[in-house]
């Protein structure tokens, strides 16, 4: 028990919590984009349900940590790669994320008329089901990462709870910010498309360093924020424009 309050345990908790927050970014973006397709009154509710599902699934999976560890055991070998249940889950989740992101980008680029004609507004139950599917995939990935970094289930659960609560308090702000800036929404969807591709290829045993993926995304967001700042400064000031007009 004393090991849980040691310096090593504290460092492990901080490291794992930070990693869980980073891994949860794509989850928050996905929930935010799905919520934006619902009526205003339902958005907060679906965001809360999505993050609650993420927390519950992660805790349940951690409580069955021995069984989860078995998901990485190869079932058969093909082309020198041993395929496990985790691989199939990653491939399935990756394909789902690729298909969903591609559809969303297509609808966004086609414009509001196309979205309306295609029945753009998602149903509440449909959004919750899609969130649950992705929560399961992200949760398994998150839990397997936690198993490799921490020795105690208590530390893993604590880090997951802290990370999800931070995501809960920031999800609405992230969602509103993405919805307010169309270019950021396209960037976020492109990010989800890239994450889906990474999940899919990892199912074939091709390891992709997630640090590179998130660093590239952070750089892209920084560039877009600078562009937004530049565009804001370039907009003509209505007061100054009025003062320069001839009487």
C-alpha positions as CSV (number, residue, x, y, z in Angstrom):
1,X,0.0,0.0,0.0
2,X,2.9,2.4,0.8
3,X,4.1,2.0,-2.8
4,X,1.0,3.9,-4.0
5,X,2.2,7.0,-2.1
6,X,5.9,6.8,-3.2
7,X,7.6,9.4,-5.4
8,X,7.8,6.7,-8.2
9,X,4.0,6.2,-8.0
10,X,3.4,10.0,-8.2
11,X,5.6,10.4,-11.2
12,X,3.9,7.4,-12.8
13,X,0.5,9.0,-12.1
14,X,1.5,12.4,-13.6
15,X,3.0,10.8,-16.7
16,X,0.1,8.5,-17.3
17,X,-2.5,11.3,-16.7
18,X,-0.7,13.6,-19.2
19,X,-0.6,10.7,-21.7
20,X,-4.3,9.9,-21.2
21,X,-5.2,13.6,-21.8
22,X,-3.2,13.6,-25.0
23,X,-4.8,10.3,-26.2
24,X,-8.2,11.7,-25.3
25,X,-7.9,14.7,-27.6
26,X,-9.1,12.8,-30.6
27,X,-12.0,11.4,-28.5
28,X,-13.0,15.0,-27.5
29,X,-12.8,16.2,-31.1
30,X,-14.9,13.3,-32.4
31,X,-17.6,13.9,-29.7
32,X,-17.5,17.7,-30.4
33,X,-18.1,17.2,-34.1
34,X,-20.9,14.7,-33.6
35,X,-22.5,17.0,-31.1
36,X,-22.4,19.9,-33.5
37,X,-24.8,18.0,-35.8
38,X,-27.5,17.8,-33.1
39,X,-29.9,20.6,-32.1
40,X,-28.4,23.1,-29.6
41,X,-30.5,21.8,-26.7
42,X,-29.0,18.2,-27.1
43,X,-25.3,19.1,-27.5
44,X,-24.3,19.4,-23.8
45,X,-26.2,16.2,-23.1
46,X,-24.5,14.1,-25.8
47,X,-21.1,15.5,-24.8
48,X,-21.7,14.5,-21.2
49,X,-22.9,11.0,-22.2
50,X,-19.9,10.5,-24.5
51,X,-17.3,11.4,-21.8
52,X,-19.2,9.4,-19.2
53,X,-19.1,6.4,-21.5
54,X,-15.4,6.9,-22.0
55,X,-14.8,6.9,-18.3
56,X,-17.0,3.9,-17.5
57,X,-15.5,1.8,-20.3
58,X,-11.9,2.6,-19.3
59,X,-12.6,1.7,-15.6
60,X,-14.4,-1.5,-16.5
61,X,-11.5,-2.5,-18.9
62,X,-8.9,-1.7,-16.2
63,X,-10.8,-3.9,-13.7
64,X,-10.5,-6.7,-16.2
65,X,-6.9,-5.9,-16.8
66,X,-5.8,-9.6,-17.0
67,X,-8.3,-10.3,-19.8
68,X,-7.4,-7.1,-21.6
69,X,-3.8,-8.1,-21.7
70,X,-4.8,-11.3,-23.5
71,X,-6.1,-9.2,-26.4
72,X,-2.6,-8.8,-27.6
73,X,-2.0,-12.5,-27.8
74,X,-1.7,-13.6,-31.5
75,X,-4.5,-15.7,-32.8
76,X,-2.8,-16.6,-36.1
77,X,0.2,-15.4,-38.2
78,X,-0.1,-13.9,-41.7
79,X,2.8,-12.3,-43.6
80,X,5.0,-12.6,-40.5
81,X,2.6,-10.7,-38.3
82,X,0.6,-12.3,-35.5
83,X,-2.9,-10.9,-35.6
84,X,-4.6,-10.5,-32.2
85,X,-8.1,-9.3,-31.1
86,X,-6.6,-5.9,-30.4
87,X,-5.4,-5.7,-34.1
88,X,-8.9,-6.4,-35.4
89,X,-10.5,-3.9,-33.0
90,X,-7.9,-1.2,-34.1
91,X,-8.5,-2.0,-37.8
92,X,-12.3,-1.9,-37.4
93,X,-12.1,1.4,-35.4
94,X,-9.7,2.9,-37.8
95,X,-12.0,2.1,-40.8
96,X,-15.0,3.5,-39.0
97,X,-13.1,6.7,-38.2
98,X,-11.8,7.1,-41.8
99,X,-15.3,6.6,-43.2
100,X,-16.9,9.0,-40.7
101,X,-14.3,11.7,-41.2
102,X,-14.4,11.4,-45.0
103,X,-18.2,11.7,-44.9
104,X,-18.1,14.8,-42.6
105,X,-15.4,16.5,-44.8
106,X,-17.5,15.8,-47.9
107,X,-20.6,17.3,-46.3
108,X,-18.7,20.3,-45.2
109,X,-17.1,21.0,-48.6
110,X,-20.4,20.4,-50.4
111,X,-22.0,23.2,-48.4
112,X,-25.1,23.7,-46.4
113,X,-27.5,22.9,-49.3
114,X,-26.0,19.5,-49.7
115,X,-26.0,18.8,-46.0
116,X,-29.7,19.7,-45.7
117,X,-30.6,17.5,-48.7
118,X,-28.7,14.6,-47.3
119,X,-30.4,14.7,-44.0
120,X,-27.5,16.4,-42.2
121,X,-29.0,16.4,-38.7
122,X,-28.0,13.3,-36.7
123,X,-30.3,11.6,-34.3
124,X,-29.5,11.7,-30.6
125,X,-29.4,7.8,-30.3
126,X,-27.3,7.6,-33.5
127,X,-24.7,10.0,-32.1
128,X,-24.5,8.1,-28.8
129,X,-24.0,4.8,-30.6
130,X,-21.2,6.2,-32.8
131,X,-19.6,7.7,-29.7
132,X,-19.8,4.4,-27.9
133,X,-18.1,2.6,-30.8
134,X,-15.2,5.0,-30.9
135,X,-15.0,5.1,-27.0
136,X,-14.5,1.4,-27.0
137,X,-11.7,1.6,-29.5
138,X,-10.0,4.5,-27.8
139,X,-10.5,3.0,-24.4
140,X,-8.8,-0.3,-25.4
141,X,-5.8,1.6,-26.8
142,X,-5.7,3.8,-23.7
143,X,-5.8,0.9,-21.3
144,X,-3.2,-1.1,-23.1
145,X,-0.9,2.0,-23.0
146,X,-1.7,2.3,-19.2
147,X,-0.7,-1.3,-18.6
148,X,2.7,-0.7,-20.1
149,X,3.4,2.5,-18.0
150,X,2.0,1.7,-14.5
151,X,2.2,-1.2,-12.2
152,X,-0.9,-0.6,-10.0
153,X,-4.5,-0.6,-11.2
154,X,-5.3,2.1,-8.6
155,X,-2.9,4.5,-10.3
156,X,-4.3,3.7,-13.8
157,X,-7.9,4.3,-12.7
158,X,-6.9,7.6,-10.9
159,X,-5.1,8.9,-14.0
160,X,-8.1,8.0,-16.2
161,X,-10.6,9.7,-13.9
162,X,-8.4,12.9,-13.7
163,X,-8.0,12.9,-17.5
164,X,-11.7,12.4,-18.3
165,X,-12.7,15.1,-15.8
166,X,-10.3,17.6,-17.5
167,X,-11.8,16.6,-20.9
168,X,-15.3,17.1,-19.4
169,X,-14.6,20.7,-18.4
170,X,-12.9,21.6,-21.6
171,X,-15.1,19.7,-24.1
172,X,-17.7,22.5,-24.5
173,X,-15.1,25.2,-25.1
174,X,-13.3,23.0,-27.6
175,X,-16.6,22.2,-29.4
176,X,-17.7,25.9,-29.5
177,X,-14.3,27.0,-30.8
178,X,-14.2,24.4,-33.5
179,X,-17.8,25.2,-34.5
180,X,-17.1,28.9,-34.7
181,X,-14.1,28.4,-37.1
182,X,-14.9,26.3,-40.2
183,X,-11.2,26.0,-41.1
184,X,-10.4,24.5,-37.7
185,X,-13.3,22.0,-38.1
186,X,-11.8,20.8,-41.4
187,X,-8.4,20.6,-39.7
188,X,-9.9,18.6,-36.8
189,X,-11.6,16.2,-39.3
190,X,-8.3,15.8,-41.1
191,X,-6.7,15.0,-37.8
192,X,-9.4,12.3,-37.1
193,X,-8.8,10.9,-40.6
194,X,-5.1,10.6,-39.9
195,X,-5.8,9.0,-36.5
196,X,-8.1,6.5,-38.2
197,X,-5.3,5.6,-40.7
198,X,-2.8,5.2,-37.9
199,X,-5.2,2.8,-36.0
200,X,-5.8,0.8,-39.2
201,X,-2.1,0.3,-40.1
202,X,-1.2,-0.5,-36.5
203,X,-3.7,-3.4,-36.8
204,X,-1.2,-4.8,-39.4
205,X,1.7,-4.4,-37.0
206,X,3.1,-1.2,-38.4
207,X,4.0,0.9,-35.4
208,X,3.4,4.6,-35.8
209,X,4.9,6.9,-33.2
210,X,1.9,8.9,-31.9
211,X,4.1,11.6,-30.7
212,X,4.9,12.6,-34.3
213,X,1.2,12.6,-35.2
214,X,0.2,14.9,-32.3
215,X,3.2,17.1,-32.9
216,X,2.3,17.6,-36.5
217,X,-1.3,18.3,-35.5
218,X,-0.2,20.8,-32.9
219,X,2.0,22.6,-35.4
220,X,-0.9,22.7,-38.0
221,X,-3.2,24.2,-35.3
222,X,-0.6,26.8,-34.4
223,X,-0.2,27.8,-38.0
224,X,-4.0,28.1,-38.4
225,X,-4.3,30.2,-35.3
226,X,-1.7,32.5,-36.6
227,X,-3.6,32.7,-39.9
228,X,-6.8,33.5,-38.0
229,X,-5.1,36.3,-36.1
230,X,-3.7,37.7,-39.4
231,X,-7.1,37.6,-41.1
232,X,-8.7,39.4,-38.1
233,X,-6.0,42.2,-38.3
234,X,-6.6,42.5,-42.0
235,X,-10.3,43.1,-41.7
236,X,-11.2,46.8,-42.2
237,X,-12.3,48.7,-39.1
238,X,-15.9,50.0,-39.7
239,X,-15.3,53.1,-37.6
240,X,-12.2,54.1,-39.4
241,X,-13.8,53.3,-42.8
242,X,-16.7,55.6,-41.9
243,X,-14.4,58.4,-40.9
244,X,-12.5,58.3,-44.2
245,X,-15.7,58.6,-46.3
246,X,-16.4,62.1,-47.8
247,X,-19.1,64.1,-46.1
